[in-house]
Amino acid sequence: MLTLQKGGNLTLSKVDPGLKVLRLGAGWDPNQYDSGSEFDIDISAFVLGTNGKVIDLPGKAPGEDTFLFYNQRALLNNAIVHSGDNRTGDGDGDDESIIIDLAKLPAQVDRIVFVVTIHDALAKGQNFGQVPNSWVNLYNEEVYQTDPSKKLAFFELSEEFSTETSMVPVELYKHNSEWKFKAVGAGYNGGLAEFCNDFGVQLG
């Protein structure tokens, strides 16, 4: 298993030449602070083209089949699938996961950006500085089904965030026809609506 640092990246075919289906798991510990309510942390994904916007699909509005979140949990004929919403972070291991079948991704996909947000962060007065422990794990999905302990990579999220309410922990991108995984570790103030605006998703 590789422990990634901010800015680090890996070529998936070199880490695991047999990798076909990727699982990205995100986890966090429950709220241990006195903000008044549990932390509901969500992981989402934006499927982008070379222009940095969600890819165009015939007959569909921008983001209709290219923005993965808790209310749209499968994209592109199940090429990308969300495990479902965990609202507390209780339990061991990853709390939410996204599964990506690399062979099913359309050719125009250049990058998949993963976003982690705190639901209603501003209303609740919450930020990632109050989350005691959060992380992202990377797996070969086929191996995960028989041995969930075998990880390809690990990235710790909460080391430097203090007031941010959202972050881009990692991204998957294509370089010279090969898929690479990058530990971005960038924090932001805002929620999903701001990311939707930046990536060209049509809301409403």
C-alpha positions as CSV (number, residue, x, y, z in Angstrom):
1,M,0.0,0.0,0.0
2,L,1.2,3.5,-0.9
3,T,0.7,6.4,1.6
4,L,0.3,9.5,-0.6
5,Q,1.3,12.9,0.3
6,K,-0.3,16.1,-1.0
7,G,0.6,16.5,-4.6
8,G,1.7,12.9,-5.0
9,N,0.4,10.8,-7.9
10,L,0.5,7.2,-9.2
11,T,-0.1,5.5,-12.5
12,L,-2.8,2.9,-11.9
13,S,-1.4,0.4,-14.5
14,K,2.0,0.4,-12.7
15,V,0.6,0.0,-9.2
16,D,-1.8,-2.8,-10.3
17,P,-1.5,-4.0,-14.0
18,G,-4.7,-6.1,-13.7
19,L,-6.8,-3.2,-12.4
20,K,-10.1,-2.9,-14.2
21,V,-12.5,-1.5,-11.6
22,L,-11.4,1.1,-9.0
23,R,-13.0,1.7,-5.6
24,L,-12.4,5.0,-3.9
25,G,-13.5,4.9,-0.2
26,A,-13.8,8.0,2.0
27,G,-14.1,7.8,5.8
28,W,-14.3,10.1,8.8
29,D,-14.7,9.8,12.6
30,P,-18.0,11.0,14.1
31,N,-18.2,14.5,15.6
32,Q,-16.4,14.9,18.9
33,Y,-16.9,18.6,19.2
34,D,-19.7,20.7,20.5
35,S,-21.1,22.2,17.2
36,G,-24.5,20.9,18.2
37,S,-25.1,18.2,15.7
38,E,-23.4,15.3,13.9
39,F,-21.2,15.9,10.9
40,D,-22.9,14.7,7.7
41,I,-20.0,14.5,5.2
42,D,-20.6,13.6,1.5
43,I,-18.4,12.5,-1.3
44,S,-19.3,13.5,-4.9
45,A,-17.7,13.3,-8.3
46,F,-17.6,15.5,-11.4
47,V,-16.8,13.9,-14.8
48,L,-14.9,16.4,-16.9
49,G,-13.6,16.9,-20.4
50,T,-10.4,18.6,-21.5
51,N,-12.1,22.0,-21.1
52,G,-12.5,21.5,-17.3
53,K,-16.3,21.3,-17.5
54,V,-18.6,18.2,-17.3
55,I,-18.6,16.4,-20.6
56,D,-21.4,16.9,-23.1
57,L,-23.9,14.0,-23.5
58,P,-26.5,14.0,-26.3
59,G,-29.9,14.9,-25.1
60,K,-28.9,15.6,-21.5
61,A,-28.4,18.8,-19.5
62,P,-24.9,19.5,-18.2
63,G,-24.4,17.3,-15.1
64,E,-27.4,15.1,-15.7
65,D,-25.3,12.0,-16.1
66,T,-21.9,13.5,-15.2
67,F,-22.3,14.7,-11.6
68,L,-22.4,12.0,-9.0
69,F,-23.8,12.7,-5.6
70,Y,-26.2,11.2,-3.0
71,N,-29.3,11.9,-5.1
72,Q,-27.7,10.7,-8.4
73,R,-25.8,7.6,-7.5
74,A,-25.0,6.1,-10.9
75,L,-23.6,7.6,-14.0
76,L,-22.8,6.6,-17.6
77,N,-24.6,3.2,-17.6
78,N,-23.1,2.3,-14.2
79,A,-19.5,3.2,-15.1
80,I,-19.5,5.2,-11.9
81,V,-21.6,4.2,-8.9
82,H,-22.0,5.8,-5.4
83,S,-22.4,3.5,-2.4
84,G,-25.0,5.7,-0.7
85,D,-25.2,8.5,1.9
86,N,-23.7,7.9,5.4
87,R,-24.9,10.7,7.6
88,T,-22.9,10.1,10.8
89,G,-19.5,8.5,10.1
90,D,-20.3,5.8,12.6
91,G,-18.6,2.4,12.3
92,D,-15.2,1.2,11.2
93,G,-13.7,1.6,7.8
94,D,-14.8,3.7,4.9
95,D,-18.2,5.5,5.2
96,E,-18.9,6.2,1.6
97,S,-17.4,4.8,-1.6
98,I,-17.4,5.4,-5.3
99,I,-16.8,2.6,-7.8
100,I,-15.3,3.4,-11.3
101,D,-15.3,0.8,-14.1
102,L,-12.5,2.3,-16.2
103,A,-13.4,0.4,-19.4
104,K,-16.9,1.8,-19.4
105,L,-15.8,5.5,-19.2
106,P,-16.5,7.4,-22.5
107,A,-13.5,8.4,-24.5
108,Q,-14.1,12.1,-23.9
109,V,-13.6,11.8,-20.1
110,D,-10.3,13.5,-19.3
111,R,-10.6,13.8,-15.5
112,I,-12.8,12.9,-12.6
113,V,-12.7,15.3,-9.7
114,F,-13.8,14.0,-6.3
115,V,-15.2,16.5,-3.8
116,V,-15.9,16.1,-0.1
117,T,-18.4,18.5,1.5
118,I,-20.1,19.0,4.9
119,H,-23.8,19.1,4.5
120,D,-25.3,22.4,5.8
121,A,-21.9,23.4,7.1
122,L,-22.6,27.1,7.3
123,A,-25.9,26.6,9.0
124,K,-24.4,24.3,11.6
125,G,-21.2,26.2,12.1
126,Q,-19.1,23.3,11.0
127,N,-15.8,22.9,9.1
128,F,-13.1,20.3,8.5
129,G,-11.0,21.6,11.3
130,Q,-13.6,20.0,13.6
131,V,-13.4,16.6,12.0
132,P,-10.9,14.6,14.1
133,N,-9.9,12.1,11.4
134,S,-10.7,11.7,7.7
135,W,-9.2,9.8,4.8
136,V,-9.4,8.4,1.3
137,N,-8.5,4.8,0.4
138,L,-8.0,3.4,-3.1
139,Y,-8.7,-0.3,-3.9
140,N,-8.9,-2.8,-6.8
141,E,-12.6,-3.5,-6.6
142,E,-12.2,-7.2,-7.6
143,V,-9.6,-7.7,-4.8
144,Y,-11.7,-5.7,-2.3
145,Q,-14.6,-8.1,-2.7
146,T,-12.5,-10.9,-1.2
147,D,-10.2,-8.9,1.0
148,P,-11.2,-5.3,1.9
149,S,-8.0,-4.8,3.9
150,K,-5.8,-4.8,0.7
151,K,-5.4,-1.1,-0.3
152,L,-3.6,0.3,-3.3
153,A,-3.1,3.7,-1.7
154,F,-4.1,5.8,1.4
155,F,-4.4,9.6,1.8
156,E,-5.0,11.4,5.1
157,L,-7.3,14.4,4.6
158,S,-7.5,16.4,7.9
159,E,-3.9,17.3,8.5
160,E,-4.1,21.0,7.5
161,F,-7.7,22.1,7.2
162,S,-9.0,24.5,9.8
163,T,-11.9,26.6,8.5
164,E,-12.7,25.0,5.1
165,T,-16.2,23.5,4.6
166,S,-15.3,21.5,1.4
167,M,-12.3,20.0,-0.3
168,V,-11.0,18.2,-3.3
169,P,-9.0,15.4,-1.8
170,V,-8.1,13.5,-4.9
171,E,-8.7,13.3,-8.7
172,L,-8.4,10.6,-11.4
173,Y,-7.0,11.9,-14.7
174,K,-5.9,10.6,-18.0
175,H,-2.3,11.2,-19.3
176,N,-1.0,9.6,-22.5
177,S,-4.0,7.1,-22.5
178,E,-3.1,6.0,-19.0
179,W,-5.2,6.7,-15.8
180,K,-3.4,8.4,-13.0
181,F,-4.5,9.1,-9.4
182,K,-3.5,12.4,-7.7
183,A,-3.7,13.5,-4.1
184,V,-4.8,17.1,-4.5
185,G,-5.6,18.0,-0.9
186,A,-7.2,21.4,-1.6
187,G,-9.6,23.1,0.8
188,Y,-12.4,25.5,0.0
189,N,-15.1,27.6,1.6
190,G,-18.4,26.7,0.1
191,G,-20.5,23.7,-0.8
192,L,-21.6,21.6,-3.8
193,A,-23.3,24.5,-5.5
194,E,-20.0,26.4,-5.9
195,F,-18.4,23.3,-7.5
196,C,-21.4,22.8,-9.8
197,N,-21.0,26.4,-11.0
198,D,-17.2,26.0,-11.6
199,F,-17.6,22.7,-13.5
200,G,-20.6,23.8,-15.6
201,V,-23.4,21.7,-14.0
202,Q,-26.9,23.0,-14.7
203,L,-28.8,23.0,-11.5
204,G,-32.6,22.9,-11.2
